[in-house]
Amino acid sequence: MSDRALHVAVDIGGDRVTAAAGRPDAGERPAVIRLGHSTDAASSAVFISDDGPMYGDAASRRAAAAPDKVLRDYAARIGDEVPLTVGRQAIRAEEAYVGVVQWAVGAASDAAAEAPDGITVILPAAWGDHRRRNLADALRAHGILAHFMTTPEAVAHHRMRALGREHDLFALYDLGATSCDLAIVMVEARTVRVLATRSLAHFGGADIDDAVFAHLREIAPALDDAGWVGLAAARRECTAAKEALSFDTETVLPIAVPAGEHLVRLVRDELEALVEEDVRDSVAALEDLCARAGVSPSELRGVSLAGGGARMPRVAQLVSEILGVDVDEDGDPQSLAVRGAAGSPLPAGEPDLYEREPLPVEPVPPQPRSALARVMSAMMRALLPPPLPAETASPAASPIPVATARSRRDSRAAV
């Protein structure tokens, strides 16, 4: 294989999709692919229009006018025999996932002006054989020859390239939109072994957004009269404020209510107070995971932070303080996994997606929901359109027509 061979990696999360491309044999640093309209990461939403599926930020914006035609967090439904109902169609989660993979690879091909020589799809370490097989079959059915790599393995490859470590023992703290995924990883002679994993489904970036939204409603009760459009706009401002406070110590949230327009000030200390308990609990879970893996925190050579939520300064502070370990912070933790995978050696031969079982994960008991969480869930359900009656769904799943991937430029034109 040529030393100019192009390796593309795609990571589809509950809320965002990221991609990167590299030429590992040429020693080039992997580059993140611009998928979003204003950021590298794009929405992972899939919008089912009359002209076919739409992906990325274009899909997310279209969803505001037709929320019954959008799919979100479908990755969690991979392997589920019951199809998703959207736009009065029954669609398998695997079909939505494959469509986003093809769209992201198309954007990478546009950026490089050539087709990739290898494709890697990043999966959560907790996925079992049933999910992997279902996704592998769907990819192959659409002619996509892709390898699988778990997030801890991808981050291990990033550390090998960035830190030059062929022998390593580290912890991964991955705070994504819908969960906080933890792992203990060992690297011996460039061979990666995941010792233990755990996924905290009750804590993610969306939960932080909910906490900020609830705080906003407490200090600005007039927001309750804003209507669903005003509430949805305020919810988006809460997400933007959370992200802004990762880089600044204060920000403002513009809100519009029937009584007038207001600017609500929010400081980083307030945000950290809202999530302090959850972050401490997640770090304690990481400490417990070390014990389950038979590793003392003092043996770790570092903790890698991944996921958009890991940008919060308090996360790095608490991980370092509680574990007593250096934290390897990255300027772009959201793309850490795709950069690691794209910079890893291109696997030789045809992909064997069934080649190994993922590490068994100990089930995590459900966490009791707080009164705030119950109130927030009820309010968000009230904002969403009612589900379609059962008789409107097709009896069999209708696959999304995953034809030629639509590039980022096409998505922009469609907005």
Protein Blocks (a to p, Z undefined) as FASTA:
>chain_A
ZZkbccddddddfkbccdddddfknopacddddfbfkbmbdcfbdcddfkbpcehjllmm
mmmmmmmlccehklmmgoiabdcdeehiacdfklmmmmmmmmmmmmmmmmnopacfbdcd
dddfklcfklmmmmmmmmmmnopacddddfklmmmmmmmmmnopabdcdddddddfkbcc
ddddddeehiacdfbdcddfkbcfklmmmmmmmmmmmmmmmlmmnojmlmmmmmmmmmmm
mmmmmmbcbdcdddddfkbccdddddfklmmmmmmmmmmmmmmmmmmmmmmnopafklpg
bdcdedjklmpmklmmmmmmmnopacdddfblmlmmmmmmmmpccdehjddfklpccddd
dddddddddfklmmmmmmmmmmpccdddfklpcfbdcdddddddddfklmmmmZZ
